[in-house]
Each structure stands twice: as structure tokens, then as C-alpha cells.
């Protein structure tokens, strides 16, 4: 814990002049006794030897120190199990506290200050900046940070995840902001860079290798657990947190990135360059920029691409949202290609749908044309089902519909009108009326209705009542063929003769 010079002077005065003990000074000044001992030790005061108190660990101390000397990283829990097997009766918490005093300390390591040539190296890393709410989704706010090792020019771009696509987009944005790129990019062991590592054997991510080949730079991961090798980008991230992001207000991601770009070109570029304090970062970058590698003529494709299956509904789900597509592609596999602002749906090389990209979740992004086409197809299907039912009940209605289509009449309304007549008069009557209308050369529902009414009046029957049919389409489409009633008439005449009394 860092303390002020005034507090340090008080500790020394109370110890040397007032002869206070370490515990007394700590209590009165409200600091830890370890802080008091550190101040006295740094001032050269002799360390007082405390009287040794007997401990349950004393009989096992030689074994503990020898074991820790041979295995410095052995955990206290494993060491506790070993001494328990040898008769130690103390508790694990107190044992862990005692072992901490006897564990050998690793010697402090000195580091060389690394210097790089202009245009030689940049360091890259992701940084987490909390969460950001978009619609109904809460996404991670990630900052892609790249810093040139010579001039310390910083590039910061924020994204809503740390996927490979955004990783590559961050590279390209930095390259275009600097109008060039360095020869070596230094990375931590990110999954977007290193898939597997065994010692010096490294298996790079194939997409990153293709990206590096396109821009002609060398990807170089740092050694495992050696964060000091990329200290420039670590300090740049800390600087961005404290100097840019703290207490900043922004509307959306575009606004935040616009402010970040202005900060990188403004305040961050005006700070003194650590390599030469007489220069600003802007001046150092002006010297470094001509040494950067030139950009290729064509950019590397960074759009996300994913093969997805379409279910029974005309939607494909991508990144937690549903995007519509033509209903003719249901039950098939399509390719979804997404940029930061647009989602395209492809069938082979043909683009069948385009939508704005949504970063919310559970949304349905629809093209009105897709829904209109589906609705029209459903209507045509319903009309075909009605025509099939009509032809099964009255076969001559097929000729009537054919002649009506030749005249340019609306088949949908004609089919609906004939189906209503079928429900009121039955199949046999409708078939006879249709035959009469065709014979008269008038293929229209009105002619069929007049024939039905004339036949009803000739039989002196009352008008038929409209019957409410079930709502189930399967029940409504059932065709009931009526039986000939002559059999019932003959049966009734036979019964009448049997009832006659032979004596009359």
C-alpha cells in the first residue's frame, strides 16, 4: 500500500523518538502493521526478532521446507495432506498461513527495455468494456486495440463481440486509418490467433493465416504467461480506459466509434512519445508512416458466412434473430452472409433476400414482398382445393370453369359461388344445373343458380336453408354422394300392400 511522505515521517518519528511499538503505531495511525514494518525496514531500522512460540508445525518444519525447496509450486492443500499422513493434527487454515511464511520466494526478474525500428511492429489485443444493451439483447462491449510499437500511435474500435469477423475488421480499420501496416503483429495467445500450442510448436488459426498472407505481415504470439512482451498495448488499453472511456456519454456504437477515432487522432496523438519525449506521438507517427507496408488493392473478405437450414416457415435464424426469405426456399439449406450493417441470404450464388442487421434478440426482420408472395400462394392453394372439391361433386363444373377462364372471368369468385350452391342444393342438383347452364352456353354461377331455382319450383319445394358447416376445412371438404331414393319408395309401397286386410 502506497502511503504519503507525511505519514511515513510520522511512523519514523513515533518509532525512533517516542519509542512506540509497531502495533501501537499501526493502531494509532490506522494502517496495517506490515506497512509500518516496511517503512522501518526501508529506513534501515533493525528488525526486531519476535520470540518464537511453539507450534504444532515445528516437528514437521524440516519436511515442509525440504519439500518446498524441491517443489516450490506445490499447493498448500497437497502439502497439508502429506503432513497429515505423518501425524500433523492442526487445521488446514492455520497450516496454510504458516506455510506461506516458509514458501521460497521467486527472485525478482529484471526486464530489458525493448526498442523497435519504425514500421517494424504493432501490438494487438481485445479489451472488455462492460455490457451494452441493444433492444432486448445485452451484448459484451469489446474494444479492438492496436498500437504501433515505435510511435505509440493508438487505434481503438468498439464492437459488440470478439468474433473472428470483428477481429479482422479491426485490423483492416487500423490499416486504413494509418494508410499502411507494420511488418510484425504481436498477439497474446487468443483463440482467434492460436488454436493449439505445445512449447514452441504453434498451430495458427487458418483464417488469420490467410489474412496475414493477404496483407503480407507476420503474426507472432508472445510466450505463454509473458504479458510483459506486449506491454505497449496493455498500457494503451489502460490509457484508453482512464483517458477516453471513463465517464463518457454516447448514443450508440457508431457514435462511440466516432468519438474514439477523434480521440486517437487528437488527445492520444498529442501526448509525448515514450521513445523520444521531445516528440509527440503525432510527430513520431509522421516519421514512421512512410516505413509502413503498402495496402493491397483489394480488401480481405471479412463478412460472416454461415450455412443454415430453413424450417417450415420462411425464416432463417441468424445471431438470435429471424430473417424472412421467399417461401419457395423452405426446407432447404441457404448461406447467410452478414456485414456489420446488412444480412444477405444466398442460394448458391443468387441473393434471395437482403435485410438490415439487428443486434437485438428475438426479432423478426421481414420483407413485405416475401409475406405477400406467401399470402398469394396460400390463396391460390385454397382456390385449387375448392376447385378440386367442386369437380369431385359435380364433374361437369370442370368444363364450366374452363369456359369461364377462356372468357377471362374471375375463377376464384366463380368457384366460391358454386361451392355455396353446392352446400345449399347438394351435388346431384348442382351437377344437373351446371349441365343445363353449359347447354344454354352461359358458363356463369348466375345461370346455375337460376336452373337450380327453376328445378326447385317445378318440384314445389321450399327454398333450401343455409346450413352452418363445421369450421374444420377437412370436414367442410368432404363430398357426400346422395343415394337414389327410388329404393325407399319401392320399399314403402311393398309395406303398404302388406298392411292391406285380405278380408276387405
C-alpha angles and dihedrals in degrees: 000000000000114000133189124262089244093057091046090054090051092052092051093046095049091047100045103029105028093033093225119168122244093253092050092051092048093051096045096046095039097237134122117272088234089061090053091049091049092052091049092046092050089049090055098251112155113255112243115233112231120219110262115243122207114257136189086239095061096090090051098040095099091051092048095050093046091049093048091048090056096039109025095175097050109132121246091235092058091045090049091055090051095052091044088059087053095053106274110152102185126111124266097242095053090044091053090051092051095045090055089066093052100041110110113250119232112242115252112262122225120216131207118233105247118221125190134195121249112278092009105108147009129185123223134195145148122243128196115228101180129264132318125201118223113179106305094342129089110206134184114259106222127184121210107211127189124173130185108236096217105043097021090227106169129215119191126181125170125220136175095239141010098243122147091254092058090042090059093042089055090054093050093047091052092047092051092045089056095035089230144031138236125253096244130037115199117210140181114237094279121168087237088061110026121037096177137001131190109176107299092347108101129184107202126207105265093224091055091048090053089048092050091048090052094052096033099234130132117242110215123183118206121239118278114277091003102119091156089075090070098036093134094066091041090056090045090055091049090048091051091050094051103033103033115018102037112105092349121152122212137165102216142338094282091053091048092051091048090054091046091053091050090049093050091051094040126030097012092050094049096057118103115273110245091216092057117012090197089067131062120230088252092056092046091050090050087059093044100045097076089056094056121106116262119251119249119249095247126046124237114256107254101169117123113248125193134167110226135179121237116221130206093295120067096251135102120206117226128167092348097310135094120235121194125234135173113298090233089076099057114128092025137103117251135178119244115204115188132189122184090272108023140048118204125190115209133192101199102310096336119101105222099172140019126193140167110258118251123204093190122090134245094019127142111218107194139184109217090218091060092054093044091053091049092049092050091049090051091051092051089049092052090049091051090050090052092049091050091052091047094050092048091053098040112017093191089063088079089067090046092053091046092053091045091053089050089055090050096247123156105266093194095060092041091052092048092049093049091048090055090051089048090055093050102040106023133237099287095052092044092051091052092046093049090050090052093048091050090049089054090049095241109121095185134113091239091061090049091049092050091050090051092049092048092050091049093051091048089058091045091236125154120248112278119256120237109248120210105233124204117276092234107104092211091058093043092052094055112117114216113198110210119228125236109266095207090090090059091049093052091046090052092049091052091051089051092055091049091054093056114108109236090209092064 
